[in-house]
Each structure stands twice: as C-alpha cells, then as structure tokens.
Amino acid sequence: MRSDNELVDAIRGGDLEAFDELMRRYERLVYRVAVSFVSTPENAFDVTQTVFLKAYRGLAGFRSEANLKTWLLRITHNEAVNWLRSVSGREAGHEQIEAFADVLPGGDSQEFNLLARERNAALERAMGRLNERYRLAVVLRYFQGLNIAEISAVLGCSEGVTKNILFRSVKSLRESLAAMA
C-alpha cells in the first residue's frame, strides 16, 4: 500500500488509479463526517462526491508536508457547511439529527433495546443543538478518533483552542442531556 504522499505524487503525475486508491482509503471517513452535518445519506453522498472532486482539483496546490487526512476533512467540513447554507442554514440542522444515527457507535438501530434507542435519540438531539464547529470537533474526536493536533488542523485553530472547543462541547452536551432527563 502506498503512502499518502506517494499517492499524491502519483495523482499529480496523472495516475487515476492512485486517485481511486485515495478515494477508497478516505471515502468512508469523509462520508461519516458529512452525514453528521447533512440531513440524509443521499446528501452526505453528494457532499462526499464534491469533496473528492475539489480534492482532485486542489491536489496541485497541496503541500506534501501537510496531512492529507486533515486536509480532506477540512474540505469536508467546508462543503458540509456550504450545503447547510444552500438549504437555508438552520432549517436543515433540524432534519440532520435523524441522519446522525449512522455515526453513532453500536450497530444497526434495530439491535438497540428501547433504553439504548432513547439514549441515542437524546444524544442526537443534543448534538443537533451544537454549532457546526463544536459538532465537527466532537464527531472527529469521539466518533472518528482523531487526535487534538489533527482536529486543530481541520478546524484551523491552535491545539489550545481545540481543547477548549471540545471541553465546551462536552459541557454543552452534558447540560442538554441533563435537561432532557
């Protein structure tokens, strides 16, 4: 398996198979982050396709010392926010809660018992109340397992600010969940 930098170099050289490999490597991650923002799996698929199209067009300007995964996630965030704006911003935010279940750990919702479903529904509602930046930080950290440095690169802020965002996000989620109980 080729490294990310080897793939980027091959793509820049016109190797379309290298781009297919890059897509296979990152499409699930990009899709899961996209679906946490947009209302349906179909919309997340559209955002994912746009992300890879923009990535392909932007690879000429990609700095090899940068992290490809965080660069793709930054594009994903920007495209998801653009999608939300294109459908009247916050109106879409309420619909996206249903799609967020795809990002929650634990498998198919049919396997959940009633208590687990209620808990997940409460978490979905609480996540839906977070602003886009806070929601992205939570998804990247707790659902995708990225470290603070990677999240900082995606958000375009310092590690200290990222830690603060995560702290405030978790605090807000706790408060929302406590109010729902």
N, C-alpha and C positions, 0 to 999 in steps of 0.2 A: 504494500500500500504506500502510495506516495504521500509526502508531507504536504501541508497546505501551501507552503512556498513553492514546492515543486509543481503542484497543480496550477498555481497562479502563473508561474513561468511558462508552463505548457499551454495554458489557455491564451496567454499573450502571444504565443507562437502560432496560434491558430488551431490547436488541438481541441476539437469539440468533444471528444471522448473524455478529456480531462474535465471539461465543464460538467458533463454528465456525472462523473465521479464526485465532483464537488457538490452537485445538487443532491445526489444520493446520501452523501455524508451529512448534509445540513438541513435537508428539506423537512424532516420530522421536527427538529428543534424550531425552525422558523415557523412552521405551521402551528405548533403548540403555543408559541408566544403570540402569534397572530390571532388565534382563536380566543385567547384570553382578552382580547380587545374588541373584536368584531362580533356581530350578532349570530352568525350561523357558520357551520363548517364550509358552506359554499363561499361565503365572503372571505373566510380565512384562506381558502384555496386561491381565490383571486388575489388577495394580498400577497400570498406566498409566491405566486407566479410573477407579480410585479416586482417583488424583492429580487428574485433571481434575474429578471430582465435588467433591472437597474444595476445589479451587481456585475453582470456581464459587461454592460456598457461602461461601468466605472472601474473595471479592473486595471485599465491602463494607468489610472491615477492612484491605484492602491499602493501604499508604501509597504514594502516587504518586511520591514521591521515591526509593523503593526500586527495585531492578532486578527486573523481572518474571521474567526467566530464572532468576536465582539463587533467587528465591522458589519457583518451580516445582521447581527441583532440590532445594531443601531439603525440600519436601513429598515429592518422590520418594524421597529418602533415608529420611525418617521412615517412609513407607509400606512401603518395601522391608525395613527393619529390623523393622517390625511384622509383616510377612509371615513373615520368618525366625523370629521369636519364636513366631508362631502354629503353626508346624510344628516345634516343638521346637528352635529355635535352630540350634545347630551341626550337627545331623543333616542339615539342609537344605544347609548350607555345602558338604558334600562333593559333593552332586548338582549344585550350581550350576556347577561347573567345566566341565561339558560345554556348558552354555549360553553360557559366556563366549566361545566361539569366534566368536559372532555379533558381538562387539565388536572383535575383533582386525582390524587392517587387512590387506588383501591379497586380498580377494575370497572366492569360493567355495572351500571346503576341497578340492574335487575337483581344483582347479587347482594346489594345492600339490604340490611334489615331496616325497619321503619326508623329506628333511632338514628342510625347512621345517615339515612336519607335526610332526616330533619336537620341533623348537624351540618351536613354538606350544603343543604339549601340555605341555612343561616350564614355559612361561610361565603357562599356565592353572593348573597345579598350584601354582606359586609364588604366583600371585595369590590362589588359594583359601586359602592359609595366612595371608594378611594379615587383620588385623581389619577390621571394616566401615568404620571411619573412614579407615584407611590406603588400603583398596581404593578407596573413593569418591574420595579425593584423587587417586590415580593415574589412575583412569578419567576424571575430569573434566579433569585436566591433559594427559595423554598420548594419550587416545583421543578426547576431546571438544574439546580445545584451549582450555579456559577459562584465563584469566589468574589470577594469585595472588589479586588482590582479589576476583574472582568466586568462587573456591574458598573463600576466607575467609568470604564471606557465606553460602555454602551450609553450611559446617561450623560457622559461628557462633563463629569464633575470630579472633585477630589474624593479620595477614599473616606476622608472625614465626613464630607457631605453625604456620601452614600450611606455610611453607618448611621448618620442622623436620620436620613430618609427611611431606612429600614426600622430604626427604633420608633420613629413616629408612626410608621405604617402599622407595625405590630401593636403599638399602643392604641391606635385608632380601631384596629380590628378587634382587640380585646374589649374596648368600650362598646363598640357596636354589638358584639356578640353578647355582652353582659346585659345590654339594654333589651335585646331580643329574648332573653331567657325568662 
